[in-house]
Amino acid sequence: MMLDVDLQSVQEVRQSLLTAKQAQKRLQAMSQNQIDQIVQGMAEAAKVEAGRLAAMAVDETGYGRVADKTAKNLFAANDVYQAIKEMKTVGIIRRDEQNRVWEVAQPVGVIAGIVPSTNPTSTVIFKALISVKAGNAIVFSPHPQAATCTKETAKIMQAAAERAGAPAGLISCITQPTLAASQELMGNVCTDVILATGGTAMVKAAYSSGKPAFGVGPGNVPVYIHASADIATAIRQIVQSKTFDYGTICASEQALVVDKTIKRKVVAELKRNGAYFLDDHETKRVAAVIMKGNGLNPAIVGKSPQAIAELAGIIVPEDAQLLMAEETGIGREFPFSIEKLAPILTLYTVSDSQEASHLCNKLLEFGGLGHTLGIHCQDAQVIESFAVDKPASRIVVNSGTTFGGIGATTGILPSLTLGCGSFGNNVTSDNIGPQHLMNIKRVAFGLREMKLEAAAQLTPAVTTAPASPAISRDEIAEIIKSVLLELQSSNR
């Protein structure tokens, strides 16, 4: 008898979670050195397979470029690994001898890893590394459009982990990615934490599952180019950042906000770096294909400028790296103002930093709250005044936001899951790492006695009638004697 696909997928999830639970208990009993060897083996395997997995991802999804996806895989295998390899994640990880507090790490357990179609292989490498480093098992839920490459990456990570001494079933992937399977994975009693990277609907589902969840938000990233900026460097970095993997990283630039005093220089430098400025007719044609319904048109995601132009019915040069359009409005009626996971960039002109600040806030509020903001500026005071009040969790200064936001060119933690904080309805504003996937217990030693007498002095006095002073027996006798004498006198 043929079983229903949904039922098969749900059963597969349940079995994977039970196996993962058993594997995680065995991993949790291992030493820091044993876990570190497992993680190192996984990172080395990812480096070896980076190019092949990138090619699989592009072939299956049609998104991005093989060279850039290879670079993303290597970023996870190299940069992320180097950032986490010395972290203590087993047993007592920190001792504060002055305050006599020990911090003890304990894994969260089994993690549900939600994987997007835009960055499938790099996301699996990244999430597998940070999960196992923190002592956890992970079960991946792939996007249906990236199921094969996601499954293959998880298989490589598990095989490498096993070669280094990890138990079977520590890392697995759903082979039948149905909606029912995803719901079962996020809601099953064996799942302890959800690590969600994907579209808004998927992240919302993760938060609605009743499980602790780390999610991300959209990244409608505005970038302010101040009059003091090194324009040539800024534009080179911006074009490299925005065109990387055809714009599929959510921290990539979406809108340039430029001081009018330097606009001509900025435009000239953009053109020198391969940006093609659309005329009015072309702008309307491209605007018509940016959105589908109320959201981004998936047909343009991760596609080349030439492919997008063909879809829009226009012709652009073969050497065009980026499609540029000038805009003044913000909102759904202005498609160029939304987050565009494609090599399409919008240009706004402002009179000063105050207007730029207001415009950047509006762009973030429209579709990128809590994610990332960029500024190119050489004036420290301008940077400080511009940055402090912005509702963005990562403010990247003088670097491309794609690479700066993930920690490739800045000093923040290298990561491929970027929290948006309360601005974006996320539980954290951090770049996610192993430290988010373990419970930290505190062993606290007594340092002093509680001074209760001091507390008593602070207690308000109860208002009562004053007590009568104590009277001695001799005084009582004298009082009785005087009363008797008064009675005798009155009887006379």
ZATIBA-274421 format. One record per residue (C-alpha): residue in three letters; y, x, z. Coordinates in pm, 1 decimal. Example, Ala and Ser with C-alpha at 12.3 -4.5 7.8 and 13.67 -1.06 7.14 Angstrom:
BEGIN
{Ala {-450.0 1230.0 780.0}}
{Ser {-106.0 1367.0 714.0}}
***
This chain:
BEGIN
{Met {0.0 0.0 0.0}}
{Met {342.9 132.9 -96.4}}
{Leu {575.9 163.0 199.8}}
{Asp {940.2 67.2 181.9}}
{Val {1159.8 375.8 117.6}}
{Asp {1387.7 291.9 412.3}}
{Leu {1088.3 260.8 644.6}}
{Gln {948.1 590.4 519.0}}
{Ser {1279.4 765.9 572.6}}
{Val {1318.6 624.2 923.7}}
{Gln {967.5 734.1 1015.2}}
{Glu {1041.5 1080.5 878.0}}
{Val {1353.7 1103.6 1094.6}}
{Arg {1165.8 999.7 1406.3}}
{Gln {893.6 1257.4 1346.8}}
{Ser {1146.8 1530.3 1271.4}}
{Leu {1335.9 1455.1 1591.3}}
{Leu {1020.5 1458.4 1805.2}}
{Thr {918.9 1792.5 1655.7}}
{Ala {1272.6 1926.5 1702.0}}
{Lys {1270.2 1816.2 2067.0}}
{Gln {952.1 2011.5 2134.1}}
{Ala {1079.9 2315.8 1946.5}}
{Gln {1408.3 2309.9 2135.1}}
{Lys {1230.6 2317.9 2470.9}}
{Arg {1046.6 2631.9 2361.6}}
{Leu {1368.6 2789.6 2233.6}}
{Gln {1545.9 2710.1 2560.4}}
{Ala {1288.9 2919.6 2748.1}}
{Met {1373.3 3227.9 2540.3}}
{Ser {1600.0 3513.5 2644.6}}
{Gln {1943.6 3591.6 2503.6}}
{Asn {1797.1 3886.6 2314.4}}
{Gln {1524.9 3672.5 2156.1}}
{Ile {1771.5 3407.0 2040.8}}
{Asp {2008.0 3672.4 1906.9}}
{Gln {1727.0 3822.4 1698.8}}
{Ile {1648.3 3478.6 1555.4}}
{Val {2013.4 3417.7 1462.6}}
{Gln {2041.0 3762.4 1306.1}}
{Gly {1732.9 3695.3 1093.6}}
{Met {1880.6 3365.0 976.0}}
{Ala {2210.9 3528.6 879.9}}
{Glu {2033.8 3803.9 685.1}}
{Ala {1824.2 3548.5 494.5}}
{Ala {2136.9 3349.7 409.6}}
{Lys {2302.5 3660.4 266.6}}
{Val {2004.2 3731.3 43.7}}
{Glu {1991.8 3373.1 -86.4}}
{Ala {2368.9 3308.7 -103.7}}
{Gly {2396.4 3325.4 -482.3}}
{Arg {2086.1 3122.4 -560.1}}
{Leu {2183.3 2846.7 -318.5}}
{Ala {2536.0 2836.5 -461.3}}
{Ala {2398.9 2790.5 -812.4}}
{Met {2170.8 2511.4 -689.6}}
{Ala {2465.5 2334.6 -526.0}}
{Val {2684.1 2347.3 -838.3}}
{Asp {2397.8 2241.6 -1062.3}}
{Glu {2304.4 1945.0 -842.2}}
{Thr {2650.5 1816.6 -745.3}}
{Gly {2871.3 1930.2 -1033.4}}
{Tyr {3132.0 2039.8 -777.2}}
{Gly {3302.0 2377.9 -766.1}}
{Arg {3214.8 2722.5 -898.3}}
{Val {2906.9 2934.2 -832.5}}
{Ala {3105.7 3247.8 -745.6}}
{Asp {3317.7 3062.6 -491.2}}
{Lys {3025.7 2876.0 -336.2}}
{Thr {2850.9 3211.2 -305.2}}
{Ala {3157.3 3339.7 -120.5}}
{Lys {3142.3 3038.7 113.8}}
{Asn {2775.1 3100.9 186.0}}
{Leu {2853.2 3465.3 259.6}}
{Phe {3145.1 3364.1 481.0}}
{Ala {2903.7 3165.8 696.7}}
{Ala {2639.5 3439.4 692.9}}
{Asn {2883.4 3727.5 754.2}}
{Asp {3210.6 3615.4 915.0}}
{Val {3071.8 3334.8 1127.7}}
{Tyr {2774.9 3545.9 1234.6}}
{Gln {2994.1 3842.8 1328.9}}
{Ala {3220.2 3612.7 1533.6}}
{Ile {2934.6 3461.3 1736.5}}
{Lys {2674.1 3737.1 1761.1}}
{Glu {2805.2 3881.6 2090.0}}
{Met {2860.0 3541.6 2257.2}}
{Lys {2659.3 3485.3 2572.4}}
{Thr {2482.7 3151.5 2544.3}}
{Val {2181.8 3187.0 2775.3}}
{Gly {2179.5 3161.8 3155.3}}
{Ile {2480.8 3289.1 3350.4}}
{Ile {2736.3 3363.6 3082.2}}
{Arg {3039.2 3439.4 3301.1}}
{Arg {3102.6 3544.2 3661.7}}
{Asp {3443.1 3501.7 3822.7}}
{Glu {3397.6 3719.5 4131.2}}
{Gln {3749.0 3657.4 4259.6}}
{Asn {3705.2 3281.5 4274.5}}
{Arg {3326.3 3306.6 4323.8}}
{Val {3238.8 3079.9 4031.9}}
{Trp {2951.0 3136.8 3792.9}}
{Glu {2933.5 2963.4 3456.4}}
{Val {2584.3 2872.6 3337.8}}
{Ala {2505.1 2768.7 2979.9}}
{Gln {2256.5 2497.1 2897.6}}
{Pro {2189.5 2373.3 2541.8}}
{Val {2281.5 2017.7 2452.1}}
{Gly {1937.3 1968.4 2294.5}}
{Val {1883.1 1825.7 1947.1}}
{Ile {2173.1 1807.0 1704.0}}
{Ala {2216.3 1572.9 1408.8}}
{Gly {2383.2 1772.8 1132.7}}
{Ile {2564.2 1558.2 875.2}}
{Val {2617.6 1752.8 551.2}}
{Pro {2878.8 1680.6 279.1}}
{Ser {2821.9 1705.7 -95.1}}
{Thr {3126.8 1929.6 -145.6}}
{Asn {3001.0 2221.1 66.0}}
{Pro {2630.5 2153.3 123.4}}
{Thr {2468.0 2495.9 143.8}}
{Ser {2743.0 2674.3 337.5}}
{Thr {2757.1 2386.9 586.5}}
{Val {2381.9 2410.1 653.3}}
{Ile {2400.1 2787.4 702.9}}
{Phe {2696.2 2750.1 937.4}}
{Lys {2560.3 2462.8 1144.8}}
{Ala {2214.6 2615.4 1172.2}}
{Leu {2359.6 2943.3 1299.5}}
{Ile {2586.4 2795.0 1566.8}}
{Ser {2324.3 2541.6 1678.2}}
{Val {2044.8 2792.6 1729.6}}
{Lys {2284.6 3046.9 1886.3}}
{Ala {2360.6 2785.5 2153.4}}
{Gly {1987.2 2719.3 2206.3}}
{Asn {1958.2 2392.9 2013.6}}
{Ala {1741.7 2242.0 1741.3}}
{Ile {1904.4 2070.4 1444.1}}
{Val {1796.7 1800.4 1197.5}}
{Phe {2009.6 1777.5 883.4}}
{Ser {2106.9 1461.1 699.6}}
{Pro {2202.7 1556.6 342.6}}
{His {2435.9 1373.3 110.0}}
{Pro {2220.2 1201.2 -156.4}}
{Gln {2404.1 1393.1 -430.7}}
{Ala {2316.3 1725.8 -264.7}}
{Ala {1972.4 1654.1 -119.4}}
{Thr {1776.3 1925.1 -300.6}}
{Cys {2005.3 2220.4 -227.9}}
{Thr {2057.2 2105.3 131.1}}
{Lys {1683.9 2080.6 191.0}}
{Glu {1625.2 2423.6 35.0}}
{Thr {1891.3 2584.4 254.2}}
{Ala {1744.0 2430.9 569.0}}
{Lys {1399.0 2551.6 460.1}}
{Ile {1528.9 2907.9 420.6}}
{Met {1696.5 2898.2 762.0}}
{Gln {1379.9 2768.1 931.2}}
{Ala {1154.1 3022.2 761.0}}
{Ala {1382.7 3307.8 863.8}}
{Ala {1399.9 3174.8 1220.4}}
{Glu {1020.3 3154.8 1240.3}}
{Arg {981.7 3510.9 1112.6}}
{Ala {1204.6 3620.1 1400.8}}
{Gly {1000.1 3428.4 1658.7}}
{Ala {1144.2 3075.3 1658.8}}
{Pro {914.5 2773.0 1697.0}}
{Ala {826.2 2554.8 1399.4}}
{Gly {1041.2 2246.4 1349.5}}
{Leu {1357.2 2395.6 1502.2}}
{Ile {1554.0 2341.7 1179.1}}
{Ser {1464.5 2058.1 942.8}}
{Cys {1614.7 1831.0 680.0}}
{Ile {1557.1 1469.1 583.8}}
{Thr {1386.2 1458.3 244.2}}
{Gln {1469.9 1092.3 175.0}}
{Pro {1843.5 1054.3 249.0}}
{Thr {1888.6 681.3 292.9}}
{Leu {2148.5 491.4 492.1}}
{Ala {1872.8 375.6 725.7}}
{Ala {1767.9 737.7 782.5}}
{Ser {2121.8 847.1 867.0}}
{Gln {2163.1 558.1 1110.4}}
{Glu {1830.9 638.7 1276.9}}
{Leu {1920.0 1007.0 1305.8}}
{Met {2254.4 935.2 1470.2}}
{Gly {2126.7 663.9 1704.5}}
{Asn {1779.5 785.1 1801.5}}
{Val {1714.2 857.1 2167.8}}
{Cys {1605.6 1214.4 2081.4}}
{Thr {1944.3 1297.6 1928.7}}
{Asp {2180.8 1451.4 2181.7}}
{Val {2492.2 1543.8 1979.5}}
{Ile {2616.9 1469.3 1627.4}}
{Leu {2789.0 1739.5 1423.5}}
{Ala {2950.2 1542.8 1142.2}}
{Thr {3110.5 1685.4 829.6}}
{Gly {3171.8 1440.8 549.7}}
{Gly {3383.1 1148.1 440.0}}
{Thr {3586.2 930.6 674.0}}
{Ala {3325.6 653.0 673.1}}
{Met {3044.2 889.9 776.0}}
{Val {3250.1 1048.0 1053.0}}
{Lys {3347.6 701.5 1180.0}}
{Ala {2979.7 602.9 1181.8}}
{Ala {2903.3 912.7 1388.8}}
{Tyr {3167.2 820.1 1644.7}}
{Ser {3036.7 464.0 1654.2}}
{Ser {2676.8 568.2 1719.1}}
{Gly {2710.8 586.5 2095.7}}
{Lys {2628.1 959.3 2091.4}}
{Pro {2865.0 1249.2 2164.3}}
{Ala {3000.3 1358.4 1825.2}}
{Phe {3210.3 1635.3 1678.3}}
{Gly {3376.7 1504.1 1365.6}}
{Val {3650.7 1608.8 1129.2}}
{Gly {3932.6 1430.5 954.2}}
{Pro {4087.8 1449.8 608.2}}
{Gly {4317.0 1742.6 535.5}}
{Asn {4626.8 1634.3 344.4}}
{Val {4775.4 1980.6 394.9}}
{Pro {5150.8 2028.6 338.4}}
{Val {5288.1 2381.9 296.7}}
{Tyr {5654.1 2463.6 354.4}}
{Ile {5801.5 2752.6 155.4}}
{His {6117.1 2857.6 339.9}}
{Ala {6406.8 3036.0 171.9}}
{Ser {6314.4 3357.9 356.1}}
{Ala {5957.1 3365.3 219.4}}
{Asp {5814.4 3653.4 17.8}}
{Ile {5782.8 3426.7 -284.5}}
{Ala {5556.4 3643.1 -499.6}}
{Thr {5306.1 3694.0 -216.3}}
{Ala {5324.9 3332.7 -103.1}}
{Ile {5253.7 3187.5 -446.9}}
{Arg {4970.6 3431.0 -515.5}}
{Gln {4806.9 3331.8 -187.7}}
{Ile {4864.1 2960.0 -246.4}}
{Val {4715.7 2958.9 -598.2}}
{Gln {4414.1 3163.1 -487.5}}
{Ser {4363.4 2929.4 -192.1}}
{Lys {4406.1 2599.5 -377.1}}
{Thr {4190.2 2695.4 -674.0}}
{Phe {3905.7 2836.6 -462.0}}
{Asp {3590.1 2639.7 -546.1}}
{Tyr {3820.0 2399.6 -731.8}}
{Gly {3982.9 2276.2 -411.8}}
{Thr {3676.6 2141.5 -230.4}}
{Ile {3764.1 2283.9 113.3}}
{Cys {3957.8 2027.5 316.7}}
{Ala {4199.8 2291.2 447.1}}
{Ser {4328.0 2363.5 95.7}}
{Glu {4692.5 2306.3 7.7}}
{Gln {4785.9 1957.7 -115.0}}
{Ala {5166.9 1962.3 -134.2}}
{Leu {5427.1 2238.9 -156.6}}
{Val {5753.7 2159.5 21.2}}
{Val {6013.5 2399.2 -119.2}}
{Asp {6372.8 2479.1 -26.1}}
{Lys {6593.4 2390.3 -323.7}}
{Thr {6768.8 2728.5 -309.2}}
{Ile {6446.7 2903.6 -415.4}}
{Lys {6288.4 2631.1 -627.4}}
{Arg {6348.3 2806.3 -962.4}}
{Lys {6188.3 3126.5 -837.2}}
{Val {5894.1 2934.7 -691.4}}
{Val {5833.7 2743.0 -1015.7}}
{Ala {5854.0 3061.1 -1222.1}}
{Glu {5606.2 3236.7 -991.1}}
{Leu {5369.0 2939.2 -1000.2}}
{Lys {5367.3 2947.2 -1379.4}}
{Arg {5310.6 3323.8 -1372.6}}
{Asn {5002.5 3263.6 -1157.1}}
{Gly {4846.0 3005.9 -1386.2}}
{Ala {4994.5 2676.1 -1268.0}}
{Tyr {5046.4 2423.7 -1547.1}}
{Phe {5338.7 2185.9 -1485.9}}
{Leu {5269.3 1837.1 -1617.0}}
{Asp {5544.5 1658.1 -1808.3}}
{Asp {5629.2 1293.2 -1734.6}}
{His {5367.6 1154.8 -1973.9}}
{Glu {5096.7 1390.6 -1848.5}}
{Thr {5187.9 1320.6 -1487.3}}
{Lys {5129.8 948.8 -1539.3}}
{Arg {4796.1 1009.9 -1710.9}}
{Val {4667.1 1237.4 -1434.4}}
{Ala {4802.2 1003.6 -1163.4}}
{Ala {4590.3 727.7 -1318.3}}
{Val {4266.3 921.8 -1255.9}}
{Ile {4338.3 1066.3 -911.5}}
{Met {4246.2 749.0 -726.5}}
{Lys {3964.9 499.9 -760.9}}
{Gly {4013.1 185.3 -556.9}}
{Asn {4180.8 284.6 -231.8}}
{Gly {4049.6 640.6 -224.0}}
{Leu {4006.3 962.9 -414.0}}
{Asn {3825.6 936.8 -746.2}}
{Pro {3498.3 1132.6 -706.0}}
{Ala {3505.7 1212.6 -1078.6}}
{Ile {3783.0 1470.5 -1023.9}}
{Val {3642.0 1632.0 -707.3}}
{Gly {3561.0 2000.1 -752.2}}
{Lys {3630.5 1991.7 -1127.2}}
{Ser {3826.6 2240.0 -1337.3}}
{Pro {4183.8 2162.3 -1451.9}}
{Gln {4052.5 2129.8 -1807.5}}
{Ala {3784.2 1878.1 -1705.7}}
{Ile {4041.6 1670.3 -1515.5}}
{Ala {4278.3 1684.8 -1811.6}}
{Glu {4002.7 1564.8 -2044.1}}
{Leu {3929.4 1276.3 -1809.0}}
{Ala {4300.5 1188.0 -1813.8}}
{Gly {4317.1 1209.6 -2193.9}}
{Ile {4550.0 1509.6 -2213.4}}
{Ile {4516.1 1872.4 -2322.2}}
{Val {4605.0 2169.8 -2104.6}}
{Pro {4576.0 2543.2 -2178.7}}
{Glu {4237.9 2710.3 -2132.4}}
{Asp {4391.1 2959.9 -1889.9}}
{Ala {4546.8 2692.2 -1664.8}}
{Gln {4431.9 2747.4 -1306.0}}
{Leu {4613.0 2455.7 -1147.7}}
{Leu {4775.3 2124.5 -1242.4}}
{Met {5123.6 2080.2 -1091.6}}
{Ala {5338.8 1767.9 -1067.3}}
{Glu {5674.2 1707.5 -901.6}}
{Glu {5695.5 1412.0 -664.1}}
{Thr {5942.5 1246.4 -426.8}}
{Gly {5742.9 959.2 -274.6}}
{Ile {5459.4 938.1 -23.3}}
{Gly {5199.6 661.0 -6.4}}
{Arg {4914.8 504.8 -202.0}}
{Glu {5151.7 406.1 -479.2}}
{Phe {5212.9 780.4 -526.9}}
{Pro {4865.7 924.5 -605.3}}
{Phe {4986.4 1284.6 -603.5}}
{Ser {5067.5 1249.6 -232.5}}
{Ile {4706.0 1194.6 -122.6}}
{Glu {4444.2 1456.4 -36.0}}
{Lys {4308.4 1587.1 -367.1}}
{Leu {3983.8 1787.7 -344.4}}
{Ala {4058.6 1933.2 -684.5}}
{Pro {4293.7 2194.3 -837.5}}
{Ile {4588.4 1953.3 -837.7}}
{Leu {4900.8 2041.6 -640.0}}
{Thr {5220.7 1847.2 -573.3}}
{Leu {5574.1 1988.3 -547.9}}
{Tyr {5845.1 1840.0 -324.7}}
{Thr {6200.6 1974.0 -305.2}}
{Val {6405.2 1970.7 18.6}}
{Ser {6754.2 2080.1 115.7}}
{Asp {6669.2 2254.5 442.6}}
{Ser {6405.0 2311.8 712.2}}
{Gln {6496.4 1989.4 890.8}}
{Glu {6421.8 1780.4 582.5}}
{Ala {6108.4 1987.5 523.9}}
{Ser {5991.7 1916.9 878.2}}
{His {6037.0 1543.1 832.9}}
{Leu {5856.0 1543.9 496.8}}
{Cys {5563.0 1750.0 626.8}}
{Asn {5522.2 1510.3 917.7}}
{Lys {5514.0 1214.2 678.0}}
{Leu {5248.2 1381.8 462.3}}
{Leu {5033.4 1455.2 766.8}}
{Glu {5075.8 1101.6 896.5}}
{Phe {4980.4 958.6 558.3}}
{Gly {4645.1 1131.8 540.6}}
{Gly {4604.9 1456.2 732.7}}
{Leu {4686.8 1406.5 1099.8}}
{Gly {4558.3 1686.6 1316.8}}
{His {4417.7 1901.5 1038.6}}
{Thr {4617.1 2190.1 890.7}}
{Leu {4974.6 2283.0 799.9}}
{Gly {5104.1 2591.6 619.9}}
{Ile {5435.8 2775.1 624.9}}
{His {5552.5 3080.4 431.5}}
{Cys {5852.5 3229.6 608.0}}
{Gln {5982.4 3565.0 734.9}}
{Asp {6208.9 3420.5 1007.6}}
{Ala {6024.2 3401.7 1341.3}}
{Gln {6269.9 3150.8 1487.4}}
{Val {6225.8 2915.8 1192.7}}
{Ile {5847.0 2944.4 1220.6}}
{Glu {5854.0 2863.7 1592.3}}
{Ser {6091.9 2568.5 1566.0}}
{Phe {5903.3 2432.5 1264.2}}
{Ala {5556.2 2467.3 1412.5}}
{Val {5577.5 2351.4 1773.1}}
{Asp {5608.5 1977.2 1715.4}}
{Lys {5378.8 1935.7 1416.1}}
{Pro {5071.7 1707.5 1454.6}}
{Ala {4837.8 1970.4 1309.4}}
{Ser {4564.9 2167.0 1487.2}}
{Arg {4594.5 2473.0 1262.9}}
{Ile {4933.1 2603.5 1152.5}}
{Val {4874.2 2884.4 905.3}}
{Val {5161.4 3130.2 862.6}}
{Asn {5196.8 3349.4 552.5}}
{Ser {4840.7 3296.2 430.7}}
{Gly {4655.0 3051.2 209.4}}
{Thr {4554.9 2751.5 419.0}}
{Thr {4199.3 2737.1 277.5}}
{Phe {4118.1 3082.0 410.7}}
{Gly {4354.8 3074.8 707.2}}
{Gly {4227.1 2742.6 837.2}}
{Ile {3861.9 2846.8 839.5}}
{Gly {3947.3 3179.2 1003.9}}
{Ala {3874.6 3405.4 706.5}}
{Thr {4227.1 3554.7 691.9}}
{Thr {4358.4 3465.0 1038.5}}
{Gly {4252.6 3539.1 1394.3}}
{Ile {4112.7 3194.9 1476.3}}
{Leu {3738.0 3138.5 1508.9}}
{Pro {3558.8 3149.3 1170.3}}
{Ser {3418.5 2801.4 1117.9}}
{Leu {3337.8 2542.5 853.5}}
{Thr {3391.2 2243.3 1084.4}}
{Leu {3755.6 2197.2 1176.2}}
{Gly {3842.6 1951.1 1452.6}}
{Cys {4160.5 1743.9 1428.1}}
{Gly {4208.4 1662.3 1796.5}}
{Ser {4346.9 1335.9 1922.4}}
{Phe {4592.1 1337.5 1627.8}}
{Gly {4297.4 1267.0 1396.5}}
{Asn {4079.4 1073.3 1644.9}}
{Asn {3856.7 1376.3 1704.7}}
{Val {3726.2 1497.5 2040.2}}
{Thr {3858.6 1852.3 1986.7}}
{Ser {4125.6 2034.7 1788.9}}
{Asp {3917.0 2354.7 1780.4}}
{Asn {3734.4 2530.8 1503.9}}
{Ile {3379.9 2436.9 1607.2}}
{Gly {3143.3 2708.4 1729.5}}
{Pro {2843.1 2757.8 1961.3}}
{Gln {3062.8 2704.2 2266.9}}
{His {3094.2 2336.5 2172.8}}
{Leu {2717.6 2290.7 2151.9}}
{Met {2621.5 2379.6 2507.4}}
{Asn {2693.4 2240.1 2850.3}}
{Ile {2870.9 2475.7 3089.6}}
{Lys {2764.6 2428.2 3450.4}}
{Arg {2961.4 2580.2 3738.6}}
{Val {2804.3 2738.1 4045.0}}
{Ala {3086.9 2744.1 4299.4}}
{Phe {3067.9 2930.4 4633.8}}
{Gly {3262.1 2821.3 4939.4}}
{Leu {3573.9 3030.2 4997.1}}
{Arg {3746.8 2861.3 5291.5}}
{Glu {3717.1 2587.6 5548.5}}
{Met {3888.5 2254.6 5498.2}}
{Lys {4187.2 2235.8 5737.6}}
{Leu {4148.1 1883.0 5867.0}}
{Glu {4415.1 1923.9 6141.3}}
{Ala {4669.8 1988.1 5873.2}}
{Ala {4558.6 1673.2 5697.9}}
{Ala {4587.0 1477.6 6022.8}}
{Gln {4950.8 1581.0 6059.3}}
{Leu {5021.2 1426.7 5722.4}}
{Thr {4864.3 1092.5 5825.0}}
{Pro {5133.4 830.2 5897.7}}
{Ala {5147.6 733.1 6268.0}}
{Val {5038.1 377.0 6354.7}}
{Thr {5326.6 178.6 6507.3}}
{Thr {5216.4 28.6 6843.0}}
{Ala {5378.5 -55.0 7176.7}}
{Pro {5419.3 258.5 7390.4}}
{Ala {5142.9 299.1 7645.0}}
{Ser {5235.6 270.8 8016.4}}
{Pro {5240.6 604.1 8199.2}}
{Ala {4948.8 671.7 8431.5}}
{Ile {5008.1 571.8 8807.2}}
{Ser {4847.7 752.1 9101.0}}
{Arg {4667.5 575.1 9391.1}}
{Asp {4943.1 672.4 9637.9}}
{Glu {5205.1 517.3 9412.7}}
{Ile {4998.5 198.2 9388.0}}
{Ala {4970.3 187.6 9768.0}}
{Glu {5344.4 224.6 9809.0}}
{Ile {5407.0 -55.5 9558.1}}
{Ile {5166.4 -290.6 9743.3}}
{Lys {5326.3 -199.8 10077.3}}
{Ser {5675.2 -278.3 9949.5}}
{Val {5559.8 -610.2 9804.4}}
{Leu {5405.3 -711.5 10139.7}}
{Leu {5726.3 -623.6 10328.3}}
{Glu {5924.7 -839.9 10084.0}}
{Leu {5687.8 -1131.4 10142.0}}
{Gln {5715.5 -1096.6 10521.7}}
{Ser {6095.1 -1094.6 10502.4}}
{Ser {6099.8 -1407.2 10284.0}}
{Asn {5866.9 -1589.7 10531.1}}
{Arg {6117.9 -1536.7 10805.7}}
***
